[in-house]
Amino acid sequence: MGQMTTDKFWETKTLAELDRGQWEALCDGCGKCCLHKLEDDTTGELYPTNVACKLLDRRTAQCKDYKNRRTYVPDCVRLTNDNVYSTEWLPSTCAYRLRANGEKLPDWHYLVCGDREAVHRAGESTRGWTVSEDDAGELEFHLVDRKL
């Protein structure tokens, strides 16, 4: 069982008011932002794939080298308070997206329930259904009918 905090900063503070530790703690650990998406050139609509960034540990749904990730994946976006509102590919369940829109975190978020495994049990993570970009081949063959 994880350690729950009692100050519920995620409910009482805006994203802009979070310190770095609180910002990092808000991530639910789903790994869905690390999946490749395809964009329709005409409509701009995004389509999810089951192809994960080469740095995503598909067992834990965590980045293998978060601190240095942009050295290996230069286009990995550093999510900030400034771009969270305009980053369209964030998963619908993303804690940053939810809080930016004034919504509550889901019951399976570890800050709410105290359990880091809850996101996986709820089926809200990348665990068990993804393939590494190193093994995938063409992304078009990996489209999934899954809401991210």
N, C-alpha and C positions, 0 to 999 in steps of 0.2 A: 504494500500500500504506500502510495506517495505521501509526501508531506503537504498538507493543505495549509494555506495561509488564511489568516482570519481578517485581514484588512480589505479584502475583495477590491483591490485597486482597479481591476478590470471593469467593475461596475461603477466606481465612484470617480474615475479619472477619464478624461478624454485621451485619445491617442497622443495628442501633442504634449500632454502632461506626464506621460510615462517616462521613467528613467530607463537607461539602457537595459538594466536587468529585468525590469517589468516588461519592456518591449519584447525582449527575447522570450520571457516566460509565457507571453501571450500565445506564441505559436503552439498549435495543438499537436504537432508531430505527425500529421497525416501523410506528408510527402507528396500530396497531390499537386502542389505547385511545381514539383520537379519532374512532372510528366510533360512530354512533348505534345503540343497541340498543332493541328493543321488549320490554316486560315483560308477560307474561300476568298479568292482574289476579287470576285465581283461583289459579294455581299458583306465581306468582313467577318462573317460568322466563324466562330472557332469550333473545332471538332476535336474531342479528346482522343488520345491513343493510350495504349497500355505500355508505351515505351518510356522508360525512366532515364534520367540523366545518368551518365556513367559514374557519377559520384554518389548516387543514392544507394544506400545499403538497403536492399529490397527486403531484408529480414526485419530490420528495425524501423524502416521508413525515415531514417535520419541521414543527413549528409555525412559522408566518410571524412571530409576535410572542410567543414563549414568555414573555419577561420580563413583558409586559403583558397576557397572554392573559385574565386574569380581569376586566380592564377591559371587554373586548369580549364575553367569554363568562363571565358571573358564576358559572355553575354548573360551570365547569371545576374538577375536583377537583385539589387539590394533594396529591399522594401523599406520605405521610410514614411513618415507622416505626410510628406509632400506628395509622394506618388501612389499611396495606397488608394486614394480616391479615384485615380485614373487608370489603375492597372486592371484591365478588363479580364485577364485570364485567371485571376484569383478564383479558387474554388468557391462555390456557393456557401460551403460550410466553414470557410476560412475565418478564424477568429478576428483577424485584422479587418476583413471586409464586414463582418457582422457588427463589430464595435464601431467602425466608421459610419455605419448606417444606424447606429443607436439600438441595435438588436442585442438580445442576451446570448450568452454562450450556450451551446447545447449541453444537455445533462452529461454526455460522455466526455466533455472536455475535462482534462485532468485538474484544472484549477477549480472546477465545480465539484468533481467527485473524488479527487485525490488519487486517482489511479491512472497511470500512464498507459496501461494496457487497454483501457476502456475504448479508446478510439479504434483500436484494432478489432475488439469484440463487436463493436457497433457496425463494423464493415465500412468504416469511413476513412480507412487508410489505404495505402498502396500495397500493403503486405498481402502476398499470396496470389496476385493477379497481374504482375508486371514483368517486363523483360528489359534487360539493360540495352541501352542504345548500342553498346559494343556488339551485341548479338542479334539485333533486330532486323537489319536490312532496311528496305523501303518503308517509310512511315505509313504510306497509303494502305499497306496490308495489315496495319495494326489499329485501325479505327475501332473504337469501342462504343457501345450503346449504353453509356453510363453517365449519369449526371455527376459532374465534378464540383 
